[in-house]
Amino acid sequence: MARKLFGTDGIRGTANTDPMTAETALRVGMAAGRYFTRGAHRHRVIIGKDTRLSGYMIEPALTAGFISMGMDVFLVGPMPTPAVARLTNSMRADLGVMISASHNPYQDNGIKLFGPDGYKLSDEVEGEIEHLVNNGLSDHLAEPSKLGKAVRFEDAKGRYTEFVKSTFPKGLRLDGLKIVVDCANGAAYKVAPEVLWELGAEVIPVGVSPDGYNINKDCGSTATDLMQSQVVTHGADIGIALDGDADRVLVCDENGDMLDGDQLMAVAAQHMNSRGLLKGGGIVATVMSNLGLEHYLASQKLTLERTKVGDRYVVEHMRTKGFNVGGEQSGHIILGDYATTGDGLVAALQVLAVIVEQNKTTSEACRVFEPLPQLLRNVRFSGGEPMSAANVQKAILEGEARLKDTGRILIRKSGTEPLIRVMAEGEDEALVNSVVGDIVSEIEAAVG
C-alpha cells in the first residue's frame, strides 16, 4: 500500500506543521493502536522521546490516541531510540514508539514505530497504518470501561544501562582510557556518560545540557568539531559522538581525526571474523558506503552487500540473508547479536573493546582501510522533478563517462529532508570534485 505520511525513517517534519501536528500524532496513535490490538490481553505500548521542545506536544497526543484504543501506555521520557526498541521486546509490549527527528534540528520532530519484536515496521505495515489514519478510526474506539492507562516507567534508564554494559566483553574494563563523549544534547545525555564511567573510563561529557532547543546544535555526530577539539584539548584517547536519538555514532581518534561508519563496520567485521563470530560471510551496508570499504572486505575474503539508504532496509536484508553486522556510513551500526536497530552506544563499546584487547591507540586499531575520495553535496528544492531535466540527465551521463570504471555516481532524494543528495567517488579526487560540481550546477539551474 502506498505511503505518503511515512518516509524512510518513520514520520518526520517541522513541529506543529503538517504532518508533525498534535492532530496527526493523535490519529497515528489511534491507527497504530488499532492495528496492533490483537487478542484479549491488556495491550501495551512503550513511548520514548528525545529532548526537543515539541516532544511535550507530541507525547500526550500519541498517548491519548493509544488510550482511546484501549492500550496501556508506558512513558519512559528521554531515552535513546535503541532503548525503546529493546524495552518494547523485553516488556512484551505490542508496540514501541520513539518521538524524535534523529539528527535534525530542534524545529523538526518525528515518530518512529517498532513492532513487538523490537524491529522497525516494514513499508507494508506502515502503509496499513497510514490507511487507518485516514479511514474510520471512530468505529473502533474502546468502550469506557476498556480505556487504557498511562504510567511513567521509572526503571527504564537503569534497565537500558545494564543491557548496554552487558554487551561489553566480560573481564574487560575501560580503566586508563580518557573518553570524550558528545551526546548532542539529546536522548543519551544521561545514559552514555554513566555507562562509560561505570566501566572504568575517565569521561569528559559534552552536549549534556539539553534545553529543548539545542539538540544537535553545533554538536553530536553531524557537527563533530566540538568533539574533535575536546579530544585534542584534553589529550583524550578517543572521541565518541552520538546523534539526537543515539542510534548513530561516529568516532575520532586521539589526534582528533574522524572515523566514519564505514571504518567502524570494517573494525567490527574484522574483529568478529577473526573470532569466528561474523555471520553471512560479510556485512550489509547502503549504496552510500565507500568503495574503499568494499575493496578492504574483499581483501579479507568478505563480501559487502548493499541496500538502498535507510538503516531499516539494512536490518531487513541482514535478517533475510543471515548477517549480523551492517550499517551506514553516517554512523548507524547494527550489531544483530545485540540489537534490533542501530545503537550508537553499543557500537561504541565494541570499538572500545577492540582498542582495549589489542592495547593499541584508536588510530592504530580503527583505521583499517584508506577510503577512496568521495564527495557528497546537497541541493535544497521545494518541489517538482528537477532530476528529470534534460540538462541534469546529460550532466550525469557525462560524469559517468568521465569516471569510467574507476568510480561511481549516486544521486537521490533525501527521505527525511527536502534535499537532493549528489555523491560521487573515485580514485582521482579532483575528477570527483569536478563531476559533482557540474551535476550540482545543473540541478540548481533546474530548481531555479
SEZAPA-660828 format. One record per residue (C-alpha): x, y, z; residue in three letters. Coordinates in steps of 0.1 Angstrom, whole numbers, plus 5000, padded with zeros to 4 digits. Each point is the difference from the previous one (the first is absolute). Layout:
residues N
NODE_X_Y_Z_ala .
...
***
This chain:
residues 448
NODE_5000_5000_5000_met .
NODE_5014_5034_4990_ala .
NODE_5014_5022_5028_arg .
NODE_4999_5038_5001_lys .
NODE_5002_5007_5037_leu .
NODE_5029_4976_5007_phe .
NODE_5035_5006_4986_gly .
NODE_5032_4980_5002_thr .
NODE_5001_5003_5038_asp .
NODE_4964_5004_5013_gly .
NODE_4981_5032_4998_ile .
NODE_5020_5033_5001_arg .
NODE_4995_5037_4995_gly .
NODE_5000_5034_5015_thr .
NODE_4983_5000_5034_ala .
NODE_4965_5014_5002_asn .
NODE_4998_5000_4962_thr .
NODE_4983_4972_4980_asp .
NODE_5007_4971_5003_pro .
NODE_5018_5006_5033_met .
NODE_4970_5013_5019_thr .
NODE_4982_4989_5032_ala .
NODE_4970_4990_4979_glu .
NODE_5021_4977_4978_thr .
NODE_5018_4985_5030_ala .
NODE_4966_4993_5016_leu .
NODE_4988_4982_4969_arg .
NODE_5032_4981_4996_val .
NODE_4997_4988_5035_gly .
NODE_4964_4989_4994_met .
NODE_5009_4983_4967_ala .
NODE_5031_4982_5013_ala .
NODE_4980_4991_5031_gly .
NODE_4972_4986_4978_arg .
NODE_5025_4980_4978_tyr .
NODE_5018_4985_5029_phe .
NODE_4970_4992_5022_thr .
NODE_4998_4962_4996_arg .
NODE_4986_4976_5026_gly .
NODE_4984_5004_5033_ala .
NODE_5031_5009_5021_his .
NODE_5007_5035_5014_arg .
NODE_5019_5017_4972_his .
NODE_5032_5020_5007_arg .
NODE_5019_5027_4981_val .
NODE_5034_5015_5010_ile .
NODE_5005_5037_4992_ile .
NODE_5034_5016_5001_gly .
NODE_5012_5034_4988_lys .
NODE_5030_5021_4995_asp .
NODE_5005_5035_5015_thr .
NODE_4982_5022_4975_arg .
NODE_4975_5026_5013_leu .
NODE_4973_4986_4977_ser .
NODE_5002_4966_5017_gly .
NODE_4978_5015_5027_tyr .
NODE_4973_5005_4973_met .
NODE_5003_4967_4981_ile .
NODE_5004_4977_5030_glu .
NODE_4966_5007_5016_pro .
NODE_4982_5000_4966_ala .
NODE_5014_4965_4992_leu .
NODE_4991_4989_5036_thr .
NODE_4964_5011_4996_ala .
NODE_4998_4982_4967_gly .
NODE_5012_4967_5014_phe .
NODE_4979_5003_5032_ile .
NODE_4969_5006_4978_ser .
NODE_5006_4966_4984_met .
NODE_5004_4982_5033_gly .
NODE_5038_4999_5002_met .
NODE_5020_5006_5032_asp .
NODE_5028_5024_4995_val .
NODE_5034_4998_5017_phe .
NODE_5018_5034_4997_leu .
NODE_5038_4998_5003_val .
NODE_5009_5036_4994_gly .
NODE_5033_5010_4983_pro .
NODE_5015_4967_4989_met .
NODE_5021_4988_4970_pro .
NODE_4980_4985_4971_thr .
NODE_5017_4966_5004_pro .
NODE_4989_5000_5037_ala .
NODE_4964_5003_4989_val .
NODE_5004_4972_4976_ala .
NODE_5017_4979_5027_arg .
NODE_4973_5007_5026_leu .
NODE_4972_4993_4976_thr .
NODE_5012_4965_4996_asn .
NODE_5010_4994_5036_ser .
NODE_4968_5014_5014_met .
NODE_4980_4978_4976_arg .
NODE_4984_5032_4987_ala .
NODE_4979_5000_4968_asp .
NODE_5016_5031_4987_leu .
NODE_5028_5024_5006_gly .
NODE_5001_5037_4990_val .
NODE_5029_5024_4999_met .
NODE_4993_5037_4997_ile .
NODE_5031_5014_4982_ser .
NODE_5013_5016_4968_ala .
NODE_5034_4984_5007_ser .
NODE_5028_5023_4987_his .
NODE_4976_5028_4988_asn .
NODE_4999_5034_5018_pro .
NODE_4976_5006_5029_tyr .
NODE_4973_5015_4977_gln .
NODE_4994_4966_4985_asp .
NODE_4985_4969_5017_asn .
NODE_4990_4965_4990_gly .
NODE_4983_4968_5010_ile .
NODE_5017_4966_4996_lys .
NODE_4980_4968_5006_leu .
NODE_5013_4966_5011_phe .
NODE_4982_4967_5000_gly .
NODE_4998_4977_5030_pro .
NODE_5032_4983_4989_asp .
NODE_5019_5033_5003_gly .
NODE_5005_5005_4962_tyr .
NODE_4989_5030_4980_lys .
NODE_4969_4994_4980_leu .
NODE_5000_4990_4964_ser .
NODE_4988_5022_4972_asp .
NODE_4969_4978_4997_glu .
NODE_4990_5004_5037_val .
NODE_5007_5037_4999_glu .
NODE_4977_5002_4970_gly .
NODE_4973_4982_5018_glu .
NODE_5003_5024_5030_ile .
NODE_4999_5030_4977_glu .
NODE_4968_4986_4984_his .
NODE_4984_4998_5035_leu .
NODE_5011_5036_5008_val .
NODE_4976_5011_4972_asn .
NODE_4972_4975_5003_asn .
NODE_4975_4993_5027_gly .
NODE_5018_5000_5033_leu .
NODE_4970_5012_5019_ser .
NODE_4983_4966_4993_asp .
NODE_5026_4982_5022_his .
NODE_5003_5022_5031_leu .
NODE_5002_4981_5033_ala .
NODE_4970_4998_5023_glu .
NODE_5003_5023_5031_pro .
NODE_5008_4970_5022_ser .
NODE_5028_4989_4977_lys .
NODE_5019_5032_4995_leu .
NODE_5037_4997_5006_gly .
NODE_5021_5016_5027_lys .
NODE_5033_5019_4999_ala .
NODE_5029_4996_5025_val .
NODE_5035_5013_5003_arg .
NODE_5025_4971_4996_phe .
NODE_5026_5011_5026_glu .
NODE_5024_4971_4996_asp .
NODE_5006_5004_4962_ala .
NODE_5033_5017_5002_lys .
NODE_5015_4975_5024_gly .
NODE_4988_4970_4979_arg .
NODE_5016_5014_4969_tyr .
NODE_5032_5009_5017_thr .
NODE_5005_4965_5013_glu .
NODE_4992_4985_4966_phe .
NODE_5025_5022_4983_val .
NODE_5027_4991_5025_lys .
NODE_4992_4963_4995_ser .
NODE_5011_5003_4963_thr .
NODE_5036_5010_5011_phe .
NODE_5022_4969_5003_pro .
NODE_5001_4986_5035_lys .
NODE_5034_5004_5016_gly .
NODE_5008_5032_4981_leu .
NODE_4999_5035_5015_arg .
NODE_5006_5035_4987_leu .
NODE_5025_5009_5027_asp .
NODE_5026_5024_4988_gly .
NODE_4980_5012_4970_leu .
NODE_4990_5037_4998_lys .
NODE_4969_5003_4979_ile .
NODE_4982_5030_4986_val .
NODE_4963_4992_4995_val .
NODE_4978_5025_4981_asp .
NODE_4963_4992_5007_cys .
NODE_4987_5027_4976_ala .
NODE_4978_5015_5028_asn .
NODE_4978_4971_4991_gly .
NODE_4985_4968_5013_ala .
NODE_5031_4984_5013_ala .
NODE_5012_5030_5021_tyr .
NODE_4997_4980_5032_lys .
NODE_5006_4963_4991_val .
NODE_5031_5003_4978_ala .
NODE_5023_5017_5025_pro .
NODE_4987_4977_5028_glu .
NODE_5007_4968_4980_val .
NODE_5036_5011_4991_leu .
NODE_5007_5011_5035_trp .
NODE_4986_4968_5016_glu .
NODE_5023_4980_4977_leu .
NODE_5030_5019_5014_gly .
NODE_5007_5028_4975_ala .
NODE_5009_5035_5008_glu .
NODE_4971_5018_4982_val .
NODE_4999_5035_4986_ile .
NODE_4964_5006_4991_pro .
NODE_4988_5027_4976_val .
NODE_4966_5006_4985_gly .
NODE_4983_4990_5033_val .
NODE_4980_5032_5008_ser .
NODE_4968_4997_4980_pro .
NODE_4976_5030_5001_asp .
NODE_4975_4989_4974_gly .
NODE_5017_5022_4973_tyr .
NODE_5036_4989_4998_asn .
NODE_4997_4963_4989_ile .
NODE_5026_4994_4972_asn .
NODE_5010_5037_5001_lys .
NODE_5037_5002_4992_asp .
NODE_5005_4967_5017_cys .
NODE_4994_4963_4995_gly .
NODE_5007_4977_4971_ser .
NODE_4990_5026_4974_thr .
NODE_5022_5027_5014_ala .
NODE_5031_4983_5013_thr .
NODE_5024_5030_5003_asp .
NODE_4991_5003_5037_leu .
NODE_5008_4964_5008_met .
NODE_5033_5001_4979_gln .
NODE_5012_5032_5017_ser .
NODE_4992_4987_5035_gln .
NODE_5020_4968_4993_val .
NODE_5030_5020_4990_val .
NODE_4996_5025_5029_thr .
NODE_4997_4973_5027_his .
NODE_5025_4976_4984_gly .
NODE_4972_4973_4999_ala .
NODE_5005_4966_4985_asp .
NODE_4968_5001_4979_ile .
NODE_4969_5021_4993_gly .
NODE_4965_4986_4996_ile .
NODE_4972_5021_4984_ala .
NODE_4964_4988_5002_leu .
NODE_4971_5016_4982_asp .
NODE_4968_5014_5015_gly .
NODE_4984_4966_5006_asp .
NODE_5033_4981_5004_ala .
NODE_4994_4974_4973_asp .
NODE_5030_5014_4981_arg .
NODE_5037_5002_5011_val .
NODE_5031_5015_4984_leu .
NODE_5035_4998_5016_val .
NODE_5031_5021_4999_cys .
NODE_5035_4987_5009_asp .
NODE_5025_5014_5025_glu .
NODE_5011_5026_4974_asn .
NODE_4964_5012_4994_gly .
NODE_4998_4984_4966_asp .
NODE_4966_4986_4991_met .
NODE_4990_4963_4995_leu .
NODE_4967_4996_4982_asp .
NODE_4975_4972_5001_gly .
NODE_5018_4982_4972_asp .
NODE_5032_4997_5021_gln .
NODE_4980_4989_5030_leu .
NODE_4983_4973_4980_met .
NODE_5033_4988_4987_ala .
NODE_5015_4999_5035_val .
NODE_4970_4980_5013_ala .
NODE_5000_4976_4970_ala .
NODE_5038_4993_5002_gln .
NODE_4999_4995_5038_his .
NODE_4969_4977_4999_met .
NODE_5013_4981_4970_asn .
NODE_5033_4993_5018_ser .
NODE_4980_4983_5028_arg .
NODE_4977_4981_4978_gly .
NODE_4970_5021_5010_leu .
NODE_4992_5018_4967_leu .
NODE_4969_4987_4983_lys .
NODE_4991_5001_4964_gly .
NODE_5036_5002_4987_gly .
NODE_5001_5038_5000_gly .
NODE_4979_5030_5009_ile .
NODE_4970_5020_4987_val .
NODE_5003_5037_4992_ala .
NODE_4982_5025_4978_thr .
NODE_5008_5014_4966_val .
NODE_5017_5029_5018_met .
NODE_5029_4980_5015_ser .
NODE_5034_5007_4986_asn .
NODE_5016_4977_4973_leu .
NODE_5030_4998_5023_gly .
NODE_4980_4980_5025_leu .
NODE_4989_4976_4972_glu .
NODE_5036_4996_4989_his .
NODE_5012_4994_5036_tyr .
NODE_4974_4974_5007_leu .
NODE_5009_4982_4967_ala .
NODE_5036_4999_5011_ser .
NODE_4988_4982_5032_gln .
NODE_4979_4976_4978_lys .
NODE_4968_5016_5013_leu .
NODE_4971_5014_4981_thr .
NODE_4982_5034_5001_leu .
NODE_4963_4998_4991_glu .
NODE_4983_5034_4993_arg .
NODE_4965_5012_5006_thr .
NODE_4982_5033_4994_lys .
NODE_5006_5027_5026_val .
NODE_4983_4995_5033_gly .
NODE_5011_4979_5030_asp .
NODE_4968_4980_5000_arg .
NODE_5007_4988_4965_tyr .
NODE_5034_4989_5012_val .
NODE_4984_4981_5029_val .
NODE_4974_4984_4978_glu .
NODE_5028_4987_4977_his .
NODE_5020_4988_5029_met .
NODE_4971_4980_5014_arg .
NODE_4991_4986_4966_thr .
NODE_5035_4989_4991_lys .
NODE_5014_4991_5034_gly .
NODE_5025_5028_5006_phe .
NODE_5008_5014_5035_asn .
NODE_5020_5031_4991_val .
NODE_4987_5029_4979_gly .
NODE_4995_5037_4999_gly .
NODE_5004_5033_4983_glu .
NODE_5029_5023_4994_gln .
NODE_4982_5027_5020_ser .
NODE_5004_4979_5032_gly .
NODE_4971_4977_5003_his .
NODE_5017_4968_5010_ile .
NODE_4978_4969_5005_ile .
NODE_5015_4971_5019_leu .
NODE_4973_4974_4997_gly .
NODE_5013_4979_5029_asp .
NODE_4991_5028_5024_tyr .
NODE_4974_5024_4985_ala .
NODE_4972_5002_4975_thr .
NODE_5009_5034_4988_thr .
NODE_5030_5024_4999_gly .
NODE_5014_5005_5035_asp .
NODE_5027_5027_5003_gly .
NODE_5010_4991_5035_leu .
NODE_5002_4962_4994_val .
NODE_5020_5006_4968_ala .
NODE_5024_5023_5019_ala .
NODE_5006_4974_5026_leu .
NODE_5009_4974_4974_gln .
NODE_5026_5024_4986_val .
NODE_5013_5007_5035_leu .
NODE_5003_4962_5006_ala .
NODE_5023_4997_4969_val .
NODE_5022_5028_5012_ile .
NODE_5003_4985_5035_val .
NODE_5006_4964_4988_glu .
NODE_5026_5011_4974_gln .
NODE_5016_5025_5024_asn .
NODE_5003_5025_4971_lys .
NODE_4991_5036_4995_thr .
NODE_4967_5008_4983_thr .
NODE_5018_5010_4968_ser .
NODE_5020_4967_4999_glu .
NODE_4970_4977_5008_ala .
NODE_4972_5017_4981_cys .
NODE_5014_5015_4968_arg .
NODE_5000_4967_4980_val .
NODE_4996_5012_4964_phe .
NODE_5006_5031_4979_glu .
NODE_4968_5014_4986_pro .
NODE_4997_5010_4964_leu .
NODE_4995_5038_4995_pro .
NODE_4962_5006_5004_gln .
NODE_4980_5032_4998_leu .
NODE_4964_5005_5010_leu .
NODE_4981_5032_4994_arg .
NODE_4964_5009_5007_asn .
NODE_4977_5021_4979_val .
NODE_4968_5014_5017_arg .
NODE_4969_5000_4979_phe .
NODE_4963_5007_5007_ser .
NODE_4983_4977_4976_gly .
NODE_4998_4988_4964_gly .
NODE_5023_4975_4983_glu .
NODE_5033_5018_4993_pro .
NODE_5017_4967_4995_met .
NODE_4980_4994_4968_ser .
NODE_5013_5031_4984_ala .
NODE_5020_4993_4968_ala .
NODE_5030_5021_5010_asn .
NODE_5002_4981_5033_val .
NODE_4998_4966_4983_gln .
NODE_5027_5011_4975_lys .
NODE_5023_5011_5029_ala .
NODE_4995_4966_5017_ile .
NODE_5008_4980_4968_leu .
NODE_5031_5022_4994_glu .
NODE_5012_4995_5036_gly .
NODE_4996_4962_4998_glu .
NODE_5020_5000_4967_ala .
NODE_5028_5021_5016_arg .
NODE_5003_4977_5031_leu .
NODE_4998_4969_4978_lys .
NODE_5007_4969_5021_asp .
NODE_5020_5018_5027_thr .
NODE_4970_5013_5019_gly .
NODE_4963_5005_5002_arg .
NODE_4973_5027_5003_ile .
NODE_4969_4997_5023_leu .
NODE_4972_5026_5000_ile .
NODE_4969_4997_5021_arg .
NODE_4973_5020_5018_lys .
NODE_5003_5000_5037_ser .
NODE_4973_4981_5018_gly .
NODE_5001_5024_5031_thr .
NODE_5007_5035_4986_glu .
NODE_4992_5019_4968_pro .
NODE_5034_4993_4985_leu .
NODE_5015_4984_4969_ile .
NODE_5032_4983_5010_arg .
NODE_5028_4998_4974_val .
NODE_5028_4976_5007_met .
NODE_5030_4988_4980_ala .
NODE_5031_4981_5008_glu .
NODE_5031_4988_4982_gly .
NODE_5037_4997_4999_glu .
NODE_5006_5036_4988_asp .
NODE_4988_5026_5026_glu .
NODE_5002_5029_4976_ala .
NODE_4979_4982_4975_leu .
NODE_4974_4990_5026_val .
NODE_4997_5036_5012_asn .
NODE_4996_5012_4964_ser .
NODE_4973_4975_4991_val .
NODE_4980_5008_5032_val .
NODE_5003_5037_4994_gly .
NODE_4988_4997_4964_asp .
NODE_4969_4979_5010_ile .
NODE_4991_5023_5029_val .
NODE_5002_5031_4978_ser .
NODE_4976_4985_4975_glu .
NODE_4976_4989_5028_ile .
NODE_5001_5035_5015_glu .
NODE_4992_5014_4966_ala .
NODE_4970_4976_4997_ala .
NODE_4988_5009_5035_val .
NODE_5001_5037_4991_gly .
***
